[in-house]
Amino acid sequence: MAVHSTHLEHDQGRAGSEAGAERVAKALAREVVDVVGDTCVVRLLMRGSKLTLIAADQRVPSSIGGLPGLRSAAPLDVRAGWNGQAVRKNVSVRLDEATWDELSGLPTALGSDTLRVRGLIVPLRGRDGVIGTVTAARDIADHPYSLAEQLHLERVVARAGEGLAPYVTGLREVLPVTNAAVAPPPPERLLELSAVGVWVTDRKARTVYVNEAACELLGRPASEVEGCVMADFIDEEPQSVYRALHQGPERGDHEIVRPDGSVIWVAMRSAPWLDDDGRWCGTVNALADISERKEAEIRQRLRNDAQRILADLCVRALRGESLDELLQEAVEVVADVLGLEYVAIGAWVGEHRMRPLSAVGWDDDDLDEMAAFEIPPGRPQRLALDFGEPVVIRNYGPDASFSSIPVLERKGVTSSVYMPIGRKGVLGAHSTEPREFDPDELAFVESIAALLAARWAEAGYAVA
């Protein structure tokens, strides 16, 4: 009987601990929602290295998936994922973009593996180590979490950790911080807060450490990077990774393709990692996002190429090259400079028809179909000629009134530019992806069309 009583008291104590922990966690979730996020999920570390949801709250009940689905989310494994990184490394994780499933552990049937959110994960610390995580999320349309918001949330969570500590004894598993490289003292903590990514490889070029900023650049938690070679994630590894000798730190720009398909550029500075005896142990690489600079460089290079190509075309026109040859050269250079799949020039030959003269990307059957297709008033080709101005369609989908001709739909064209060539014809440039044609690109196509219009107006040229 005494044994039974002891078990009963233990069960009652456990139930009381669970109720107390849930009460504190609910208050924490509400405070986080009020301060920094649309949605908050509080998890505690259970035995078996599983993070189990204990409380959740939302500012708007219908936002980001809804709470009913969250209640059925499976426990998260601390050996993987962003929540696992926050626990294992005892550091906060700030994500400009992530999927909701990554943060919530929501079953795919109840959630959406394509829902994008802003995320902020803070480790929940007890007296002896990490006891869980607090995850805040907001809609992708809102601004990313700032460092100031992260620090404020860390203070809020620290107070809650003290309140939860009395309930976790015998109920939750406390995971001590085992990664001395990123645990206190403060200098290592500052390394994690740094905006510069740090990526360390060993003698065999395997990743032994990545900080939070590097993980954010890669779009992957540390658990997916550590133990792998750099070539799995970037276009080309620095030579220093394989102990190539350099007079100073090696510098280079590298392309990273993230799991969602987006591409970013990073500037990387690589230096040898030496032990106290001067022996080479690997390479320390510092990364910084230079995507904006790289995009500006690409735009400038395209601008320079466009000016050079336009000048060359003008010279060929002045030398008397035939209009047929100029038309073909024009569609080829427009396709090359703008990186487009389909470009064509058509001449207006009747009240409702255009005859293709030169093309890139189309076969003979496509051109025959274009020649037979009637173009009534209101179509973009007709509008370009009627008003003498370019017509730009950035995405056919949302505007059914500008639906493309069948051959374009069959090719998967989603964006187009129709540039009038005087009153004689139209240059059509097409992309198979929704595209924002910038002013420089439109100016280049307009210059090509103006050059062709000047030659087209010469006596002796007519479309049969």
C-alpha positions in Angstrom: 0.0 0.0 0.0 2.8 2.3 0.8 4.3 1.7 -2.6 1.0 2.5 -4.3 0.8 5.7 -2.3 4.3 6.7 -3.4 3.5 6.1 -7.0 0.3 8.1 -6.6 2.1 11.0 -5.0 4.7 10.8 -7.9 2.0 10.9 -10.5 0.2 13.8 -8.8 3.5 15.7 -8.5 4.2 15.0 -12.2 0.8 16.2 -13.2 1.3 19.3 -11.0 4.6 20.0 -12.7 3.0 19.7 -16.1 0.2 22.0 -15.2 2.6 24.5 -13.7 4.9 24.4 -16.7 2.0 24.8 -19.1 0.7 27.8 -17.1 4.1 29.6 -17.3 4.6 28.7 -20.9 1.1 30.0 -21.9 1.9 33.3 -20.3 5.3 33.4 -22.1 3.6 32.7 -25.5 1.1 35.5 -24.9 3.8 38.0 -24.0 5.9 37.0 -27.1 2.9 37.4 -29.4 2.2 40.9 -27.9 5.8 42.0 -28.3 7.4 40.6 -31.5 5.3 38.1 -33.4 2.1 37.0 -34.9 2.6 33.4 -33.7 4.6 31.9 -30.8 5.3 28.3 -30.0 6.9 27.2 -26.7 8.5 23.7 -26.6 10.2 21.9 -23.8 12.9 19.3 -24.1 11.5 15.9 -23.3 13.5 12.7 -22.6 14.7 11.2 -25.9 16.0 14.5 -27.2 12.5 15.6 -28.4 11.2 19.1 -28.3 7.5 18.8 -27.4 5.0 21.7 -27.8 3.6 22.8 -24.5 2.0 26.2 -25.4 1.2 28.2 -28.5 -0.6 31.5 -29.1 -1.4 33.8 -32.0 -2.3 37.4 -32.3 -4.9 36.6 -35.0 -6.4 33.1 -34.6 -6.5 32.5 -38.4 -2.9 33.6 -39.1 -0.1 31.3 -40.1 -1.7 27.9 -40.2 -4.0 28.3 -37.1 -3.6 26.8 -33.6 -5.6 23.6 -34.1 -3.0 22.2 -36.5 -0.2 23.2 -34.2 -1.6 21.1 -31.3 -1.1 18.0 -33.4 2.5 18.9 -34.5 5.0 16.1 -33.9 7.9 16.6 -31.4 11.0 17.9 -33.1 14.4 16.1 -33.0 17.1 18.3 -31.5 19.7 16.7 -33.8 18.3 18.4 -36.9 16.5 21.6 -38.0 16.6 25.2 -36.9 15.0 24.5 -33.5 17.6 21.8 -33.0 20.4 24.3 -33.8 19.1 26.7 -31.2 19.2 23.9 -28.6 22.5 22.2 -29.5 24.5 25.5 -29.9 22.6 27.4 -27.3 22.2 30.4 -29.6 19.2 32.2 -31.1 18.4 31.8 -34.8 17.0 34.7 -36.8 15.6 33.8 -40.2 14.6 36.3 -42.8 12.7 33.6 -44.7 11.8 30.0 -43.8 8.9 27.6 -44.4 6.3 27.3 -41.7 6.7 23.6 -41.6 10.4 24.0 -40.7 9.6 26.1 -37.7 6.4 24.4 -36.5 6.9 20.7 -37.3 3.3 20.8 -38.6 2.2 17.7 -40.5 2.1 18.4 -44.2 -1.5 17.3 -44.4 -2.4 20.1 -42.0 0.0 22.8 -43.1 1.7 24.0 -46.3 5.3 23.2 -47.1 5.4 26.3 -49.3 4.1 28.9 -46.7 7.0 31.4 -46.2 7.4 33.2 -42.9 9.9 35.3 -40.9 11.3 33.3 -38.0 13.1 33.9 -34.7 14.0 31.0 -32.4 15.4 31.6 -28.9 16.7 28.8 -26.6 14.9 28.5 -23.3 17.5 28.1 -20.6 17.3 26.6 -17.2 19.9 26.7 -14.4 22.0 23.9 -15.9 21.4 24.2 -19.6 18.8 24.4 -22.4 15.3 23.2 -21.5 13.4 24.1 -24.7 12.9 26.7 -27.4 10.6 29.7 -28.0 9.7 30.2 -31.7 8.2 33.4 -33.0 6.9 33.8 -36.6 5.4 36.5 -38.6 4.0 36.8 -42.1 6.6 37.0 -44.9 5.0 40.3 -46.0 6.1 41.9 -42.7 9.7 43.2 -42.1 12.3 40.7 -40.9 13.1 40.3 -37.2 15.8 42.8 -36.2 18.7 42.2 -33.8 17.0 44.6 -31.3 13.9 42.3 -31.4 16.1 39.3 -30.9 17.8 40.7 -27.8 14.5 41.9 -26.4 13.0 38.4 -26.8 16.0 36.8 -25.2 15.5 38.9 -22.1 11.8 38.0 -22.0 12.6 34.3 -22.4 15.4 34.5 -19.8 12.8 35.6 -17.2 10.4 32.8 -18.2 13.3 30.2 -18.0 13.7 31.1 -14.3 9.9 30.6 -13.8 9.9 27.3 -15.5 13.0 25.9 -13.8 11.1 24.7 -10.7 8.8 22.6 -12.9 11.3 20.9 -15.1 13.0 18.7 -12.5 12.2 15.1 -13.2 9.8 16.2 -16.0 12.0 17.6 -18.7 15.4 16.7 -19.9 18.0 19.5 -19.5 20.5 19.5 -22.3 23.8 20.9 -21.2 25.7 23.1 -23.7 28.3 20.8 -25.2 29.6 22.9 -28.0 32.3 24.9 -26.2 33.2 26.8 -29.5 29.9 28.8 -29.3 28.9 28.6 -25.7 29.8 31.3 -23.2 32.2 33.0 -22.5 30.8 36.2 -24.1 33.4 36.4 -27.0 32.0 33.3 -28.6 28.4 34.6 -28.0 29.4 37.8 -29.9 30.7 35.5 -32.8 27.2 34.1 -33.1 25.6 37.6 -33.1 28.0 38.8 -35.8 26.5 39.7 -39.2 29.5 38.1 -40.8 29.2 34.4 -41.6 32.0 32.1 -40.3 32.6 28.7 -41.9 35.5 26.5 -40.6 36.7 23.4 -42.4 39.2 20.7 -41.2 42.2 19.1 -43.0 39.8 17.0 -45.1 37.8 20.0 -46.2 34.8 18.9 -44.0 32.8 21.5 -42.2 33.4 21.5 -38.5 31.7 24.8 -37.6 29.3 27.3 -39.1 27.9 30.3 -37.1 24.3 31.6 -37.3 25.0 34.2 -39.9 26.6 31.5 -42.2 23.6 29.3 -41.7 21.2 32.1 -42.7 23.3 32.7 -45.9 23.1 29.1 -46.8 19.5 28.7 -45.9 20.2 25.6 -43.9 20.7 24.8 -40.2 24.1 23.8 -39.0 23.1 20.1 -38.7 22.8 20.0 -42.5 26.2 21.6 -43.1 28.5 20.2 -40.4 30.5 17.2 -41.7 29.9 18.1 -45.3 32.4 19.6 -47.8 31.9 23.2 -49.0 31.4 22.0 -52.6 28.0 20.7 -51.6 26.7 24.2 -51.1 28.8 26.7 -53.2 29.8 26.9 -56.8 33.6 26.5 -56.2 35.6 26.0 -53.0 38.4 28.4 -52.1 41.8 26.9 -52.9 42.9 27.5 -49.3 40.5 24.7 -48.2 42.9 22.2 -49.8 45.9 23.9 -48.2 46.9 25.9 -51.3 49.6 28.4 -50.3 48.8 32.1 -50.6 50.8 35.1 -49.6 47.8 36.5 -47.8 44.2 35.6 -47.1 42.4 34.3 -50.2 39.5 36.3 -51.5 36.8 35.5 -54.0 33.1 35.8 -54.8 31.0 32.7 -54.7 27.5 31.7 -55.7 25.2 29.8 -53.3 22.0 28.1 -54.4 19.7 27.8 -51.4 17.2 25.0 -50.8 14.3 27.1 -52.0 16.1 27.7 -55.3 17.0 31.3 -54.7 20.6 32.3 -55.5 22.8 34.7 -53.5 26.4 35.9 -53.9 28.9 36.0 -51.0 32.3 37.5 -50.7 34.6 35.0 -49.0 37.9 35.6 -47.2 39.8 32.4 -46.4 42.7 32.1 -44.0 44.6 29.1 -42.6 43.6 27.7 -39.2 46.8 26.9 -37.2 47.2 25.3 -33.8 49.5 26.6 -31.1 52.5 24.9 -32.7 51.8 26.4 -36.1 50.5 23.3 -37.7 47.7 23.6 -40.3 44.4 22.3 -39.0 42.1 23.6 -41.7 40.6 26.9 -43.0 38.6 29.7 -41.5 36.3 31.4 -44.0 34.4 34.7 -43.5 31.3 35.3 -45.6 29.4 38.4 -46.4 26.3 38.8 -48.6 27.1 40.8 -51.8 24.0 39.9 -53.8 23.0 43.6 -54.3 26.5 44.5 -55.5 26.7 41.5 -57.8 23.4 42.3 -59.3 24.5 45.9 -59.9 27.7 44.6 -61.6 25.7 42.3 -63.8 23.3 45.1 -64.8 26.3 47.3 -65.6 27.9 44.6 -67.7 24.7 44.1 -69.6 24.5 47.8 -70.1 28.0 47.9 -71.5 27.3 44.9 -73.7 24.1 46.5 -75.0 25.9 49.7 -75.9 28.7 47.8 -77.7 26.2 45.6 -79.6 24.1 48.6 -80.6 27.1 50.5 -81.9 28.1 47.5 -83.9 24.7 47.2 -85.4 24.7 50.9 -86.3 28.0 50.4 -88.1 26.7 47.5 -90.1 23.6 49.5 -91.1 25.7 52.4 -92.3 27.8 50.0 -94.4 24.7 49.1 -96.3 24.0 45.6 -94.9 20.7 44.3 -96.0 17.6 44.8 -93.8 17.0 41.0 -93.8 20.5 40.5 -92.2 19.9 43.3 -89.8 16.6 41.9 -88.7 18.1 38.5 -87.9 21.0 40.1 -86.1 18.5 42.2 -84.1 16.5 39.2 -82.8 19.7 37.4 -81.9 21.2 40.3 -79.9 18.0 41.0 -78.0 17.7 37.3 -77.0 21.4 37.3 -75.9 21.5 40.6 -74.0 18.1 40.1 -72.2 18.6 36.3 -71.8 15.3 35.5 -73.4 14.1 32.2 -75.0 11.9 33.6 -77.8 12.3 36.7 -79.9 10.6 37.5 -83.2 10.1 40.4 -85.6 6.8 40.6 -87.6 5.7 42.9 -90.4 2.1 44.2 -90.5 0.7 42.8 -93.8 -3.0 43.1 -93.4 -5.8 44.4 -91.3 -5.5 41.6 -88.8 -2.3 39.7 -89.5 1.5 39.9 -89.1 4.1 38.0 -91.1 7.1 36.8 -89.1 10.4 37.9 -90.8 13.1 36.9 -88.3 13.0 34.8 -85.1 15.0 33.1 -82.4 13.7 30.0 -80.6 10.8 29.3 -83.0 10.5 26.5 -85.5 8.9 26.7 -88.9 5.5 25.4 -87.6 5.4 28.0 -84.9 6.1 30.8 -87.5 3.4 29.4 -89.8 0.9 29.5 -86.9 1.8 33.1 -86.1 1.3 34.1 -89.8 -2.2 32.5 -89.8 -3.3 33.9 -86.4 -5.7 36.9 -86.6 -4.8 39.8 -84.3 -7.9 41.8 -83.5 -7.9 45.3 -81.9 -6.9 45.3 -78.3 -4.1 42.7 -78.6 -0.7 43.9 -77.4 0.9 43.7 -80.9 -1.9 45.9 -82.3 -1.7 48.3 -79.4 2.0 48.8 -79.9 1.5 49.8 -83.5 -1.6 51.9 -82.9 0.0 54.0 -80.2 3.6 53.8 -81.3 4.7 52.8 -77.8 6.0 49.6 -76.2 3.6 47.3 -74.5 5.0 45.4 -71.5 3.2 42.4 -70.0 5.0 41.3 -66.9 2.7 38.3 -66.2 0.0 37.1 -68.5 -1.7 35.1 -65.8 -3.5 37.8 -63.7 -4.8 39.7 -66.7 -6.9 37.5 -69.0 -7.7 40.4 -71.4 -4.0 40.3 -72.4 -3.9 36.5 -72.9 -1.2 35.5 -75.4 -1.7 33.8 -78.7 -1.9 30.0 -78.6 1.6 29.4 -79.7 2.9 31.5 -76.8 0.8 29.7 -74.3 2.0 26.4 -75.6 5.6 27.5 -75.1 4.9 28.6 -71.6 5.5 32.3 -72.2 4.5 34.4 -69.2 6.1 37.8 -69.9 6.5 39.8 -73.1 7.6 43.1 -74.6 6.1 44.3 -77.8 8.2 47.1 -79.3 6.8 49.0 -82.4 9.2 49.3 -85.4 7.9 52.6 -86.8 4.5 51.8 -88.4 5.8 48.7 -90.3 6.2 46.0 -87.7 6.7 44.8 -84.1 9.6 43.3 -82.2 8.3 40.7 -79.7 10.5 39.5 -76.9 9.2 36.8 -74.6 10.2 35.1 -71.3 9.0 31.9 -69.8 9.1 33.3 -66.3 7.3 36.4 -64.8 9.8 39.2 -65.4 10.2 42.8 -64.5 11.7 44.4 -67.6 13.8 47.3 -66.2 14.2 50.7 -68.0 17.7 49.9 -69.3 16.4 46.7 -71.0 13.4 48.5 -72.5 15.7 51.4 -73.7 18.0 48.8 -75.4 15.1 47.1 -77.3 13.7 50.5 -78.2 17.1 51.6 -79.7 17.2 48.4 -81.8 13.7 49.1 -83.0 14.5 52.7 -83.9 17.5 51.6 -85.9 15.5 49.0 -87.8 12.7 51.6 -88.4 15.2 54.0 -90.0 16.3 51.3 -92.5 12.8 49.9 -93.0 11.6 53.3 -94.2 14.1 53.3 -97.1 12.7 53.1 -100.6 12.8 49.7 -102.3 12.0 47.5 -99.3 8.5 46.0 -99.1 7.0 42.9 -97.5 5.4 40.7 -100.2 
